[in-house]
């Protein structure tokens, strides 16, 4: 039987986290009782920015290396989705996909963005393609990075996602900071653990300890459609997306297998698929130099 050591340390306060992680160019936007943490970088007068959405348990910093390589040529907007990072939880704990896409539309509208290239990793990818279905006039292109919602094989859930659905364990996750469990979750999404920097793990753990985030992750694990049902109920609608789509995938993804990438590719009429043999679930973080090249080409086309 597995044993986990749950820290009894209190969640970190938002002001402490802001001081540690929200330096320039971080900004906060007040939106529906939330202070949304985001960064808007690169070419300021670019009217069609690249909007990047992180995955479950992650944060906007997962795209740091990509932004470093793209910001001289493009405008990039990234944010901590509600329930994660410095943004914090939805007050009403509604984490349906529709809630996320409507929130994202409101967020982009507040920033004056009428059209964008939207991309996302894992859960963020699921939100991105649902956003393209809900608001097609706002999407010029779509980027799916090991995106969720098209599971066709019986692969495991991330450890933290699985544990959050067990009644007695979810109490532990809600009320204590699961440092050891979350560290292992980070390790699960890399193909090569030697590529994981200690600062990366520390940042993941610090931000999941933000007050309210552990409970949000439990709520998300129990309610978000593709997690609850292991497939997005709208998956059959994905063929309606006519915009150009770039599908990027790590061959060694143990969470969302490469078979899902091929299914996305098969079911979308205007898509291109790139598979990275040496990467896992987060190629933008694990192999940023290699994974950003097909994205650069796609953005320039």
Secondary structure, DSSP 8 states (H G I E B T S, - for coil): ------B------HHHHHHHH--TTEEEEEETTEEEEEEEEE-TT-SS-EEEE--TT--GGGGHHHHHHHTTTSEEEEE--TTSTTT---TT----HHHHHHHHHHHHHHTT-SSEEEEEEEHHHHHHHHHHHH-GGGEEEEEEEEESS---S-----HHHHHTTSHHHHHHHHHSB-HHHHHHHHHHT-S-GGG--HHHHHHHHHHHTSTTHHHHHHHHHHH-HHHHHSS-TTGGGGGG--SEEEEEEETT-SSS-HHHHHHHHHH-TTEEEEEETT--S-HHHHSHHHHHHHHHHHHH-
